Amino acid sequence: MAHDTLKDGNAMNVGILTFHFSDNYGAALQAYALRRWLMEQGHRASFIDYRPAHIEHGGRLSLPTSPARLKANLKIVYLAVSSFINQHFGNQGQKEKFVRFRERFLGVKVNDAPTDNGASLAAANAFDLIVAGSDQIWSPSQHFGFDPNYFLAFAQSFRARKISYAASFGRDRVSSSEAAQLPQLLRNFDAISVRETSGVTLVERATGHKPGNVPDPTLLHSNYAELTDPASSAHDGPYVFCYGLRSPDNIRQTADLASRQLACPILSPHNPHRRWTEIGNTVYPDPGEWVALIKNARFVVTNSFHGTVFSLLFKKPFIVAGLTGEKASANARAINLLRAVGLESRFAPSFSAQNTQALMAREIDWAAVDQRLAEMRQAGNTFLSTQLKATTP
């Protein structure tokens, strides 16, 4: 369904519910990619401006009646303090860059305070199709659990067709009590697709039906010139790009060794939620500049799913330095992707100088990777096209 052949009368209003508001590169880019795909098909696509406080601001404290609740309260306090520090003392230039990116590429004007529910959810009744996803919208938080709104509970009585696209649980398993909630939560959807194979299993157990397994929206496109061409160069000469989330363990040693081996500096985007000293030289890119940093890197070291995605898209030699300890469950997202393109060996569960050097010396068969990515892209195109055809404007 090409943009130039779709008549305006057949153009639909599509609402997207995701983490479009987050100052996170992956969140911003997957939101951009899904909206761009829908608009390229000739439809009107906009974001349902739901910004729950519990995602980045912590939410409310609960009575610490158990060790788990105490731990959850500590996480809430950390998120609240981190959010306050970032808002008032963080790099304002970087924050402004995210605001401008959202206004230009997402069509979203960002208010200072998040909103729980309200008018934005009620206004979603005007859409012909509502898409939940992508990103970790189904990841149950320690302090809040599942958010029913990301399962479209608010839209239960709406006439719109309701689907998920590449929704992620953010892990390969959930607790038994969380699994017990899924059958009811998933009842609102007319069609379900998830990003990871582990998510396929979770949904199939909950519903008795196998959902679609589709790629992250960022993989629906192979060309990001719209973002990378205007980006200013952050560094003259070769560099190692290091993008780490959640923990510096493993990734710091891997990036340092890669930097020494290649005799070039490390560039690392600022992470406002980090609890460790920065790795290498800190840079403050907007999402488009972040993509350009990967495109122009000599080598990439990351523990991020989207850091892995763009390394693949731009054919950059890379290592995924796995998260360790209790954070290791979050590796499922990157491992699923690497397995899908036949590059699971690029995942390093812990630091080993010998393994790092071996991976740096090993050539990647990019032709084979491109073939796998094309197949994944086709699966995503087919799912979305089918859902659009099943939607009544």
C-alpha positions in Angstrom: 0.0 0.0 0.0 2.1 2.8 -1.3 1.8 6.4 0.0 1.2 7.8 -3.5 -1.6 5.4 -4.3 -3.5 5.6 -1.1 -6.5 7.9 -1.4 -7.2 10.3 1.4 -10.6 8.7 2.0 -8.8 5.5 2.9 -6.3 7.1 5.2 -6.8 6.1 8.8 -6.2 7.7 12.1 -3.8 5.5 14.0 -3.0 6.0 17.7 0.3 4.7 19.1 0.7 3.9 22.8 4.4 3.6 23.9 7.1 5.2 25.9 7.3 8.2 23.5 8.0 10.6 26.3 11.2 9.1 27.6 14.6 10.7 27.3 15.9 7.4 26.2 17.4 6.8 22.7 15.8 3.4 22.1 12.4 4.6 23.2 12.5 7.7 21.1 13.8 5.8 18.0 11.3 2.9 18.1 8.5 5.5 18.4 9.9 7.4 15.5 10.2 4.3 13.4 6.7 3.0 13.9 5.1 6.4 13.2 7.3 6.8 10.1 6.3 3.4 8.8 2.6 4.2 9.2 2.9 7.6 7.7 4.8 6.2 4.7 1.7 4.0 4.0 -0.3 7.2 3.8 -2.0 7.1 7.2 -2.2 9.7 10.0 -0.3 8.5 13.0 0.0 10.2 16.4 0.9 9.3 20.0 -1.6 8.8 22.8 0.0 11.1 25.2 -0.1 8.9 28.3 2.9 9.5 30.6 2.5 7.6 33.8 4.5 8.8 36.7 5.6 5.3 37.7 7.7 4.8 34.6 10.4 7.4 35.2 9.3 9.4 38.3 8.8 6.4 40.7 5.1 6.7 41.5 3.8 6.2 45.1 5.4 4.5 48.0 3.7 1.5 49.6 3.8 0.1 53.1 7.1 -1.9 53.4 5.4 -5.1 54.6 7.9 -7.4 52.9 11.5 -7.3 51.7 10.2 -7.1 48.1 8.1 -4.0 48.9 11.0 -2.4 50.7 13.2 -3.0 47.7 10.4 -1.5 45.5 10.2 1.6 47.7 14.0 2.1 47.4 13.6 1.9 43.6 10.8 4.5 43.8 13.0 6.8 45.9 15.9 6.4 43.5 13.8 7.1 40.5 12.2 10.2 42.1 15.6 11.6 43.2 17.2 10.8 39.9 14.3 12.5 38.0 14.5 15.6 40.2 18.3 15.8 39.8 18.1 15.3 36.0 15.3 17.8 35.7 16.9 20.6 37.7 20.7 19.9 37.5 21.1 17.6 34.5 22.4 18.5 31.1 19.8 21.0 29.9 21.2 21.0 26.4 20.6 17.3 26.0 17.1 17.5 27.5 16.3 20.3 25.0 17.6 18.1 22.2 15.1 15.4 23.1 12.3 18.0 23.3 13.2 19.2 19.8 13.5 15.7 18.4 10.0 14.8 19.7 8.5 17.9 18.3 10.1 17.5 14.9 9.9 13.7 14.4 7.2 12.5 16.7 4.8 15.4 16.5 4.7 15.6 20.3 5.0 18.7 22.5 6.3 17.7 25.9 4.9 19.2 29.1 7.0 19.3 32.2 4.8 17.1 34.4 3.7 13.6 33.4 0.0 12.7 33.4 -1.7 9.6 34.5 -4.7 8.9 32.3 -7.1 11.7 31.8 -8.0 13.4 28.6 -5.3 11.8 26.4 -6.7 8.3 27.0 -10.3 9.4 26.5 -9.4 11.2 23.3 -8.0 7.9 21.9 -11.7 7.0 21.1 -11.3 9.0 17.9 -8.7 6.5 16.4 -9.5 3.9 13.8 -6.6 1.7 15.0 -4.8 1.7 18.3 -1.3 0.1 18.4 0.3 -0.8 21.7 4.0 -0.9 21.3 6.8 -1.3 20.7 9.2 -1.2 23.6 9.0 -2.8 27.0 5.5 -1.6 27.6 4.6 -5.1 29.1 7.5 -5.2 31.5 6.1 -5.5 35.1 7.8 -3.0 37.4 8.9 -3.9 40.9 6.7 -1.2 42.4 3.7 -1.2 40.0 3.4 -4.5 38.3 1.7 -4.5 34.9 0.2 -1.3 33.7 -3.3 -2.3 32.3 -3.3 0.8 30.1 -0.5 -0.6 28.0 -2.7 -3.6 27.4 -5.4 -1.1 26.2 -7.7 -1.7 29.1 -8.9 1.9 28.8 -10.0 1.3 25.2 -12.1 -1.8 25.9 -15.3 -0.2 24.7 -13.8 1.8 21.9 -14.8 1.0 18.3 -11.1 1.1 17.2 -9.3 -2.1 16.2 -6.8 -2.8 18.9 -3.4 -4.5 18.3 0.1 -4.8 19.7 3.2 -4.4 17.6 6.5 -5.8 18.8 5.5 -5.4 22.5 8.1 -6.6 24.9 8.0 -8.0 28.4 11.7 -6.9 28.8 12.7 -10.3 30.1 12.3 -14.0 29.2 10.0 -15.0 32.1 7.5 -13.5 34.6 6.5 -14.6 38.0 3.6 -17.0 38.5 1.4 -14.3 39.9 2.2 -12.0 36.9 1.5 -14.9 34.5 -1.9 -15.4 36.1 -2.9 -11.8 35.2 -2.0 -12.1 31.5 -5.1 -13.9 30.2 -7.4 -11.1 31.4 -5.0 -8.3 30.3 -4.5 -9.7 26.8 -8.3 -10.1 26.1 -8.6 -6.5 24.9 -6.6 -7.2 21.6 -7.9 -8.0 18.2 -4.4 -9.1 17.2 -1.1 -9.5 19.1 2.5 -9.4 18.1 5.6 -9.5 20.3 9.2 -8.7 19.8 11.0 -11.7 21.5 10.5 -15.4 21.1 10.2 -15.6 24.8 7.2 -13.2 24.6 5.6 -15.6 22.1 5.7 -18.3 24.7 4.3 -16.1 27.5 1.4 -14.9 25.3 0.6 -18.4 23.9 0.4 -19.8 27.4 -1.9 -17.0 28.5 -4.2 -17.0 25.5 -3.9 -20.4 23.9 -3.0 -18.6 20.6 0.4 -18.0 19.1 1.0 -14.3 18.6 3.0 -12.8 15.7 6.8 -12.6 16.2 7.8 -9.3 14.6 10.9 -7.1 14.7 11.3 -3.9 16.6 10.0 -0.9 14.5 13.6 0.4 14.1 14.2 -2.7 11.9 11.4 -1.9 9.6 13.7 0.7 7.9 17.2 0.3 6.4 17.7 4.0 5.7 18.1 6.6 8.4 19.5 9.4 6.3 16.7 11.7 7.5 18.3 11.5 11.0 22.0 11.0 10.3 22.6 13.5 7.4 21.8 16.6 9.5 23.8 15.3 12.5 26.9 17.2 13.4 30.1 15.2 13.8 31.0 14.5 17.5 34.6 13.6 16.8 37.2 13.8 14.1 38.9 10.5 13.5 38.0 6.9 14.5 36.4 6.1 17.8 34.8 3.2 19.8 31.2 3.9 20.5 30.1 2.6 23.9 26.5 2.7 25.0 25.7 1.1 28.4 22.5 0.8 30.4 21.9 -0.4 33.9 25.4 -1.4 34.8 29.1 -0.7 34.0 30.2 -4.3 34.7 31.6 -6.1 31.7 31.0 -3.2 29.3 33.7 -0.9 30.7 36.4 -3.6 30.5 35.3 -4.5 27.0 35.3 -0.9 25.7 38.6 -0.1 27.3 40.2 -3.1 25.7 38.7 -2.3 22.3 40.0 1.2 22.6 43.5 0.1 23.4 43.4 -2.5 20.5 42.3 0.1 18.0 44.3 3.0 19.4 41.3 5.3 19.4 39.2 7.0 22.1 35.8 5.9 23.5 32.7 8.1 23.0 29.9 7.4 25.4 26.5 9.1 25.5 25.5 10.6 28.8 23.0 8.4 30.7 21.1 10.5 33.3 20.2 7.4 35.3 23.7 6.0 35.6 25.2 5.2 39.0 28.8 4.9 37.9 31.5 7.0 36.5 31.3 7.6 32.8 33.1 5.4 30.3 35.5 7.2 28.1 34.6 10.7 26.7 31.0 11.8 27.4 28.9 13.2 24.5 25.4 14.6 24.6 23.6 13.6 21.3 20.0 13.8 20.4 18.5 10.6 19.0 19.5 11.4 15.4 23.0 12.2 16.5 23.1 9.0 18.5 22.3 7.0 15.4 25.0 8.9 13.5 27.5 8.1 16.2 26.9 4.4 15.6 27.0 4.8 11.8 30.4 6.5 11.9 32.0 4.4 14.7 35.0 2.2 14.1 33.7 -0.3 16.7 30.6 -0.6 19.0 30.4 -2.0 22.5 26.9 -2.0 24.0 24.6 -3.8 26.4 21.6 -2.1 24.8 19.0 -3.7 22.5 18.9 -0.7 20.2 22.6 -0.3 20.3 22.7 -3.8 18.8 20.0 -2.9 16.3 21.8 0.0 14.8 25.1 -1.8 14.8 23.5 -4.5 12.6 21.8 -1.9 10.3 25.0 0.0 9.7 27.2 -3.2 9.5 29.4 -2.1 12.4 31.7 -4.6 14.1 30.4 -4.9 17.7 30.2 -6.8 20.9 27.2 -7.0 23.2 28.6 -7.0 26.7 26.0 -8.8 28.7 24.5 -7.5 31.9 25.6 -9.6 34.9 24.0 -10.8 38.2 20.4 -10.0 38.9 20.3 -7.7 35.8 21.2 -10.6 33.5 17.5 -11.4 32.7 17.4 -8.1 30.6 19.9 -9.7 28.2 17.0 -11.7 26.6 16.1 -8.9 24.2 19.6 -8.6 22.7 20.2 -12.4 22.7 16.9 -12.9 20.9 17.9 -10.5 18.2 21.4 -11.9 17.8 20.0 -15.4 17.5 17.6 -14.3 14.9 20.4 -13.0 12.7 22.9 -15.8 13.4 25.3 -13.7 15.5 24.7 -15.1 19.0 28.5 -15.4 19.3 28.8 -11.6 19.5 27.2 -11.8 23.0 29.8 -11.8 25.8 28.1 -12.9 29.1 31.2 -11.7 31.1 34.4 -10.0 30.4 37.3 -12.0 28.9 40.2 -10.3 27.2 40.8 -13.4 25.1 37.2 -13.6 23.9 37.1 -9.8 23.3 40.2 -10.0 21.1 38.8 -13.1 19.3 35.5 -11.3 18.5 37.3 -8.2 17.3 39.4 -10.3 14.9 36.4 -12.3 13.6 34.7 -11.0 10.4 30.9 -10.8 10.3 29.1 -12.2 7.3 27.0 -9.1 6.6 25.4 -10.6 3.5 23.8 -13.3 5.7 22.8 -10.8 8.3 21.1 -8.6 5.7 19.2 -11.6 4.4 17.9 -12.4 7.9 17.0 -8.7 8.6 15.1 -8.6 5.3 13.1 -11.6 6.3 12.3 -10.0 9.7 11.4 -6.7 8.0 9.0 -8.6 5.8 7.3 -10.3 8.8 6.8 -6.8 10.3 5.5 -5.3 7.1 3.1 -8.2 6.6 1.6 -8.1 10.1 1.1 -4.3 10.0 -0.3 -4.4 6.5 -2.8 -7.1 7.4 -4.0 -5.2 10.4 -4.4 -2.0 8.4 -6.5 -3.9 5.9 -8.7 -5.4 8.7 -9.4 -1.9 10.1 -12.5 0.0 9.1 -11.9 3.8 8.8 
